[in-house]
Amino acid sequence: MVTRIVSKNFDIPNSHKLEVALANGRYSSIDKLFTMKPEEVTAEVTKSGLRGKGGGGAACGPKWELMPPVDERPRYLIVNGDESEPGTFKDRQIFQYDPHILIEGIICTCWAIQANHAYIYIRGEYKFFIDRLNEAIQEAYKAKIIGDKIMDKYDFKVDITVHRGGGAYICGEKSALIESLEGKRGHPRLKPHGKECEWFYGDPATVNNVETISSVPNIVENGAEGYTKYGTEKSPGTMLFAISGPVKNPGVYEMEYGNKMIDFLNILGGGMIEGKKLKAIIPGGTSCPILTADEVERAVLDYESMWDIGSTLGTGGMIVIDESASMVDVAKNIIEFYHHESCGQCTPCREGCGWIDKILRDVLDGKATSDDLQTILDVCDTMNGKTVCVFAPAVKDIIASIVIKFRSEFEEYFKK
Ligand SMILES: Cc1cc2nc3c(=O)[nH]c(=O)nc-3n(C[C@H](O)[C@H](O)[C@H](O)COP(=O)(O)O)c2cc1C
């Protein structure tokens, strides 16, 4: 069930060290990379159907095509390693076990979009991973893999800077991330009307997730066909899926898209731990609508199938919930996180998160009535599609789905 492309070297002892990485195929895409024109690399990535792994699943190649033609302005690649979504812990595996696949992916992507500087934005608390990453970058500079030339022979400059974020979930949202990188408060920017690249200090930039960038060397080396032989037609390739909660083998497993969620739970996840019965799964970090145990039986792990079943694949980080958990507690736990993390820029989000948090407190204290459940759904409605970024719609997705699918558990509290 496991298909290793990005995680190929994860189990090799000292896989994070340059020497071991080189002995196990890292940087082997670079010679081929420089036989290709930048636009050919982008075209190959577009053909591969590689989709962003940061949550939205946007096609990667077409996004690179939004970069304007090269001119005198600097151009940037920004790698999103903020990874603050509850239930999501896959990018950290790359930092820990194969930081060189990320550096290799950065070289490939910088060549494709003709950027000479990449920033890796990583959550400041992840000290261990930051140290690992910095160590690998220093090794790569010392070995002249990056810097003024690539691999000490290709006349193309790539510098990499690691930037530690202050520890705010919203700074994973790409435009808030750029604001933060520019030294400002991490507030998301208004979206442009049409499609365009991102702008960093007014210069063109592309933002991609750590895993997305780490998937690129394989596509360069083996071509689009090497990637599309895995996965489904519309969700080609693989993804680092994570599973946490009361399962026997929680962890991160790379699989091709298209496997059944229940098989993932039972085979790689090892099934529920003794005495626990599955109640629900939040499929891709807490920002996705929850699935009941019945829905889990039908769910297939690709973007289209997950939309068909009324949820999303998100970051592929599955949170398993068992029958002994109260869904009111689950909803309260989740809303406390969002209430704390709302950046406060948009009123529906700032006020809505706090309002739902307060009502759920009242439910737990036995002070709420069934009218209050309707108020939660009304507040969710007010938060949907009326804010600068999709933080508030994501809150609506998870909270409304819990209230609607597990309403009877909330009603139990009104009888007390
Ligand atoms: C509140 C919020 C938090 C996000 N956090 C992350 C994150 O930690 N890492 C990430 O790659 N994308 C995150 N995203 C998605 C980014 O905005 C962006 O779509 C992504 O980095 C693009 O990369 P990709 O196309 O390679 O997935 C977040 C989005 C929102 C709305």
The ligand as an SDF file (V2000), in Angstrom:
LIG
                    3D

 31 33  0  0  0  0  0  0  0  0999 V2000
   -5.3210   29.3300    7.6020 C   0  0  0  0  0  0  0  0  0  0  0  0
   -4.4680   28.6540    6.5620 C   0  0  0  0  0  0  0  0  0  0  0  0
   -3.3030   28.0110    6.9480 C   0  0  0  0  0  0  0  0  0  0  0  0
   -2.4960   27.3910    5.9950 C   0  0  0  0  0  0  0  0  0  0  0  0
   -1.3670   26.7480    6.4160 N   0  0  0  0  0  0  0  0  0  0  0  0
   -0.5560   26.1760    5.4950 C   0  0  0  0  0  0  0  0  0  0  0  0
    0.6580   25.5480    5.9010 C   0  0  0  0  0  0  0  0  0  0  0  0
    1.0070   25.4870    7.0860 O   0  0  0  0  0  0  0  0  0  0  0  0
    1.4370   24.9950    4.9350 N   0  0  0  0  0  0  0  0  0  0  0  0
    1.0870   25.0490    3.5940 C   0  0  0  0  0  0  0  0  0  0  0  0
    1.8440   24.5720    2.7460 O   0  0  0  0  0  0  0  0  0  0  0  0
   -0.0580   25.6320    3.1940 N   0  0  0  0  0  0  0  0  0  0  0  0
   -0.8640   26.1960    4.1030 C   0  0  0  0  0  0  0  0  0  0  0  0
   -2.0040   26.8400    3.6820 N   0  0  0  0  0  0  0  0  0  0  0  0
   -2.2690   26.9160    2.2270 C   0  0  0  0  0  0  0  0  0  0  0  0
   -1.4530   28.0700    1.6040 C   0  0  0  0  0  0  0  0  0  0  0  0
   -2.2340   29.2600    1.6380 O   0  0  0  0  0  0  0  0  0  0  0  0
   -1.0790   27.7950    0.1300 C   0  0  0  0  0  0  0  0  0  0  0  0
   -2.2370   27.4650   -0.5690 O   0  0  0  0  0  0  0  0  0  0  0  0
   -0.0520   26.7060   -0.0330 C   0  0  0  0  0  0  0  0  0  0  0  0
    1.1090   26.9410    0.7160 O   0  0  0  0  0  0  0  0  0  0  0  0
    0.3270   26.6190   -1.5140 C   0  0  0  0  0  0  0  0  0  0  0  0
    1.2060   25.5660   -1.7110 O   0  0  0  0  0  0  0  0  0  0  0  0
    0.8030   24.2710   -2.5420 P   0  0  0  0  0  0  0  0  0  0  0  0
    0.0730   24.7510   -3.7770 O   0  0  0  0  0  0  0  0  0  0  0  0
    2.1050   23.6380   -2.8610 O   0  0  0  0  0  0  0  0  0  0  0  0
   -0.0800   23.4470   -1.6700 O   0  0  0  0  0  0  0  0  0  0  0  0
   -2.8510   27.4430    4.6250 C   0  0  0  0  0  0  0  0  0  0  0  0
   -4.0270   28.0960    4.2360 C   0  0  0  0  0  0  0  0  0  0  0  0
   -4.8340   28.6890    5.1980 C   0  0  0  0  0  0  0  0  0  0  0  0
   -6.0810   29.3810    4.7590 C   0  0  0  0  0  0  0  0  0  0  0  0
  1  2  1  0
  2  3  1  0
  2 30  2  0
  3  4  2  0
  4  5  1  0
  4 28  1  0
  5  6  2  0
  6  7  1  0
  6 13  1  0
  7  8  2  0
  7  9  1  0
  9 10  1  0
 10 11  2  0
 10 12  1  0
 12 13  2  0
 13 14  1  0
 14 15  1  0
 14 28  1  0
 15 16  1  0
 16 17  1  0
 16 18  1  0
 18 19  1  0
 18 20  1  0
 20 21  1  0
 20 22  1  0
 22 23  1  0
 23 24  1  0
 24 25  2  0
 24 26  1  0
 24 27  1  0
 28 29  2  0
 29 30  1  0
 30 31  1  0
M  END
$$$$
